Amino acid sequence: MAACTPPAPGSRGKNPLFTDQYTADPGALVDGCTFYIHCGHDEGPNGFVLKEWFVLSSTNMVDWKKQVAMRVSDFKWADVNAWAGQVVKKDGKYYWFVPVNERGGGMAIGVAVSDSPLGPFKDAIGKPLINDAFEMQNAGFRTPSDTPFTIDPTVFVDDDGQAYLHYGGFSRMMVAKLNSDMISIDGKLQEVTPRGFFEAPFLFKHQGKYYEVYAAGTNPATIDYATSSSALGPWTYGGRILDALPAVAGQDAPTSHPAVAQLAGQWYLVYHLSNGPNGGGTYKREVAVDKLTFTSDGKIQKLTPTGGLMF
């Protein structure tokens, strides 16, 4: 495949990417020469109302398109909401791992599948991949209250085709291998939590090393990272990437949600703002993108949010 063309010199983007609708909890995917961001649609204003997920797409990191890619109602067993998920590609198919509230139960992780990162996506299993009952059976938790918070799945497909699932919140992160079908767990869930982890993990690989970026601390949260020689951990704390973003007056600053991907030789951090120009706040978040830089020894440099990418 031909190399992707870098953005045109002198071109400029904007943060947040969209101001006509609120966008939250991004996941990042580069497929071919297109950068995709799959995210939730915040409707607010006084509570978490997310009925659908968007897909944002760009070939130059400046001009973005937005469309609805999936709705909570596509999972017949789900109640609410369109929480933070991620799309990954495996064997020509696109798998979207998402947490939703299970009807009559707690939080659960579902999987949808499509032939395109733009959708349409359909429920791949017809039931949760992971819920309280599965965690009790698989990992030996005694009661639902003992289980970790089943949110924020991140999936990484390694060079050998093995896929790994990480998820969790409220300072506990679970890890597991996925079977080759991408809709079942291989073996046991394990709890392997990086230092300072609160929620929103995102797993990727750079120069043979595994990186976990995540929201650290509580509200307001920073974005930190850890590294490992294995996709299953254990994790060595790496440092802070992004300081806590300021809150809108009278509201808590929500945790941010990071994602990382590379296009045309440049790495990017995707996250959401809670103090954007369109009002902002806990229930009105807006996705933004900034450049991510590694040092020669593999450390991630701390960044300051910008008003938009500059090339």
C-alpha positions in Angstrom: 0.0 0.0 0.0 1.3 3.5 -0.9 2.3 5.7 2.0 -0.3 8.1 3.3 0.2 11.8 2.4 0.9 14.1 5.4 -1.4 17.1 5.9 -0.6 20.0 3.7 2.0 22.4 5.1 0.3 25.5 6.6 -3.1 23.8 7.1 -4.8 24.2 10.4 -7.5 22.3 12.2 -9.7 23.4 15.1 -10.5 22.1 18.6 -13.0 20.9 19.4 -13.6 19.1 16.1 -17.4 19.9 16.1 -19.4 22.5 17.9 -22.9 21.8 16.4 -23.3 18.7 18.6 -21.5 17.3 21.7 -19.1 14.4 21.3 -17.5 12.4 24.1 -15.4 9.3 25.0 -13.4 8.9 21.8 -11.7 5.8 20.4 -9.2 6.1 17.6 -8.7 3.9 14.5 -6.5 4.4 11.5 -7.6 2.3 8.5 -5.8 2.9 5.2 -5.2 6.6 5.1 -8.3 7.6 7.1 -8.4 8.6 10.7 -11.6 7.5 12.4 -12.9 8.5 15.8 -15.8 6.6 17.2 -17.4 8.5 20.1 -20.6 9.0 22.0 -23.2 11.8 21.4 -23.8 13.8 24.6 -27.2 15.3 24.7 -27.2 16.7 28.2 -27.6 19.2 29.6 -28.4 18.1 33.2 -27.4 14.4 33.1 -25.8 11.7 30.9 -28.0 11.2 27.9 -26.3 9.3 25.1 -28.6 7.4 22.8 -26.2 7.0 19.9 -22.6 6.8 18.8 -20.9 8.9 16.1 -18.1 8.2 13.7 -15.9 11.1 12.8 -13.5 10.7 9.9 -10.7 12.6 8.2 -8.0 12.0 5.6 -6.0 15.2 6.4 -6.7 15.8 10.2 -8.2 19.2 9.3 -11.5 18.5 7.6 -13.8 16.1 9.4 -17.0 14.4 8.6 -19.6 13.2 11.2 -22.4 10.6 11.0 -24.4 8.4 13.3 -22.8 4.9 13.3 -24.8 3.0 15.9 -27.5 3.4 18.5 -28.1 1.8 21.9 -31.3 0.4 20.6 -29.2 -1.8 18.2 -28.5 -3.9 21.3 -31.9 -5.4 22.2 -30.7 -6.4 25.7 -29.4 -3.0 26.5 -31.2 -0.1 28.3 -28.9 3.0 28.3 -26.4 4.7 27.5 -23.9 5.0 24.6 -20.8 4.9 26.8 -17.2 4.8 25.8 -16.1 2.1 23.3 -13.6 1.4 20.6 -13.5 -0.1 17.1 -10.7 -2.4 16.0 -10.2 -4.2 12.7 -9.5 -8.0 12.5 -9.6 -10.1 9.3 -11.4 -7.5 7.3 -14.2 -7.0 9.9 -14.7 -4.1 12.3 -15.6 -4.9 15.9 -17.0 -2.2 18.2 -16.7 -3.0 21.9 -19.0 -0.8 23.9 -20.3 -0.6 27.5 -24.0 -0.2 28.0 -26.4 -0.6 30.9 -27.9 -4.1 30.7 -31.7 -4.1 30.9 -32.5 -5.4 34.4 -28.8 -5.6 35.4 -25.7 -3.5 35.7 -23.0 -2.4 33.3 -22.1 -4.8 30.5 -19.8 -4.9 27.5 -21.3 -5.7 24.1 -19.8 -6.3 20.7 -21.0 -5.1 17.3 -19.6 -5.9 13.9 -19.5 -4.3 10.5 -17.9 -4.5 7.1 -16.9 -0.9 7.3 -15.7 1.5 10.1 -18.6 3.8 9.0 -21.1 1.1 9.7 -23.8 -0.1 9.8 -22.9 -2.1 12.9 -25.0 -5.0 14.2 -24.9 -6.8 17.5 -22.5 -9.7 17.0 -23.6 -11.9 19.9 -27.1 -11.0 20.9 -26.1 -10.8 24.5 -23.3 -9.2 26.6 -19.7 -10.4 26.1 -19.0 -9.5 29.8 -21.5 -8.7 32.6 -21.6 -9.3 36.3 -22.6 -12.9 35.9 -19.7 -13.6 33.6 -17.2 -11.9 35.9 -18.5 -14.0 38.9 -18.2 -17.2 36.9 -14.9 -16.5 35.1 -13.0 -14.5 37.7 -14.4 -15.8 40.9 -16.1 -12.7 42.2 -18.6 -13.7 44.9 -21.3 -11.1 44.4 -22.1 -8.4 41.8 -20.9 -5.8 44.2 -17.4 -7.4 44.2 -17.0 -7.1 40.5 -15.1 -4.2 38.8 -17.0 -1.4 37.1 -17.6 -2.9 33.6 -17.0 0.1 31.4 -14.5 1.6 28.9 -13.3 -1.4 26.9 -10.2 -1.0 24.8 -9.0 -3.7 22.4 -5.7 -4.1 20.7 -4.9 -6.6 17.9 -1.2 -7.5 18.1 1.2 -8.2 15.2 0.6 -12.0 15.6 -3.2 -11.5 15.4 -3.8 -12.1 19.1 -6.4 -9.6 20.4 -6.4 -8.3 24.0 -9.3 -6.7 25.9 -8.8 -4.2 28.8 -11.6 -2.5 30.6 -12.6 -1.1 34.0 -13.2 1.9 36.1 -13.2 3.2 39.7 -9.5 2.3 40.0 -9.7 -1.3 38.8 -8.6 -2.5 35.4 -9.3 -6.0 34.0 -7.3 -7.7 31.2 -8.0 -10.8 29.1 -7.2 -12.4 25.8 -9.9 -12.6 23.1 -10.4 -15.7 21.0 -9.9 -15.5 17.3 -13.7 -15.0 16.8 -13.4 -11.6 18.6 -16.6 -12.3 20.5 -15.5 -14.6 23.3 -12.9 -14.6 26.1 -9.8 -16.9 26.0 -9.1 -18.0 29.6 -9.6 -16.0 32.7 -10.0 -12.3 33.4 -7.2 -10.9 35.5 -7.0 -7.6 37.4 -3.8 -5.7 36.5 -4.2 -2.0 37.3 -1.6 0.7 36.4 -0.6 3.3 39.0 -3.2 6.0 39.4 -5.7 4.4 37.1 -9.3 5.6 37.4 -11.0 4.7 34.1 -10.8 5.1 30.3 -7.9 2.8 29.3 -6.6 2.8 25.8 -3.9 0.2 24.7 -1.5 0.6 21.8 2.0 -0.4 20.8 5.0 1.7 19.8 8.5 0.3 18.9 7.8 -3.0 20.5 6.5 -1.6 23.8 2.9 -1.7 25.0 1.4 1.6 26.2 -1.7 2.1 28.3 -3.1 5.7 28.4 -5.9 6.4 30.9 -7.7 8.9 33.1 -5.9 9.1 36.4 -7.2 10.3 39.7 -10.8 11.4 40.1 -12.7 14.5 39.0 -10.9 16.4 37.6 -8.7 13.7 36.2 -5.4 13.9 34.4 -4.3 11.7 31.4 -1.4 9.5 32.4 0.3 6.5 30.9 2.1 3.3 31.8 4.2 0.8 29.7 4.9 -2.9 29.7 6.7 -5.6 27.7 3.4 -7.6 27.7 -0.1 -6.6 26.6 -1.3 -8.2 29.9 1.0 -6.2 32.1 2.3 -5.6 34.7 2.6 -1.9 34.1 5.4 0.6 34.8 4.2 4.1 35.4 5.4 6.5 32.6 4.2 9.9 33.6 1.5 12.5 32.8 0.5 13.4 29.3 -2.2 16.0 30.0 -3.1 18.0 33.1 -6.6 18.1 34.4 -8.7 20.4 32.3 -10.6 23.2 34.0 -14.2 22.9 34.9 -17.1 25.1 33.8 -18.1 27.3 36.7 -20.4 25.5 39.1 -19.8 22.0 37.6 -17.4 19.2 38.2 -14.8 18.6 35.5 -15.4 15.1 34.2 -12.6 12.7 33.6 -11.2 12.9 30.1 -11.0 9.9 27.8 -7.8 9.4 25.8 -7.2 7.5 22.6 -4.0 7.3 20.5 -3.3 6.5 16.8 -0.7 7.3 14.1 -1.4 8.6 10.6 1.3 9.5 8.0 4.1 9.1 10.5 2.5 11.5 13.1 1.1 10.2 16.4 -2.1 11.9 17.8 -3.9 12.1 21.2 -7.6 12.2 21.0 -9.6 13.3 24.1 -12.6 15.3 25.1 -12.9 18.8 26.5 -15.3 19.8 29.3 -14.7 23.5 28.9 -15.2 23.9 25.1 -16.5 27.0 23.3 -20.0 25.5 23.0 -20.9 25.7 26.7 -19.1 22.7 28.0 -19.7 21.0 31.3 -20.0 17.5 32.7 -22.7 16.5 30.3 -21.7 18.5 27.3 -18.2 17.3 26.2 -16.4 17.9 22.9 -13.8 15.8 21.2 -10.4 17.3 20.4 -7.1 16.1 18.8 -3.5 17.2 19.4 -0.1 15.9 18.3 1.6 13.3 20.5 5.4 13.2 20.7 7.7 10.4 21.9 11.3 11.0 23.1 14.1 8.9 21.7 13.9 6.6 24.7 10.1 6.0 24.3 8.7 8.4 26.8 5.6 10.4 25.9 6.1 14.1 26.2 3.5 16.1 28.2 1.3 18.3 26.0 -0.9 21.4 26.4 -4.3 21.5 24.7 -4.3 23.7 21.6 -7.0 25.4 19.6 -6.4 23.0 16.7 -3.7 21.1 14.9 -1.2 23.1 12.9 1.0 21.7 10.1 
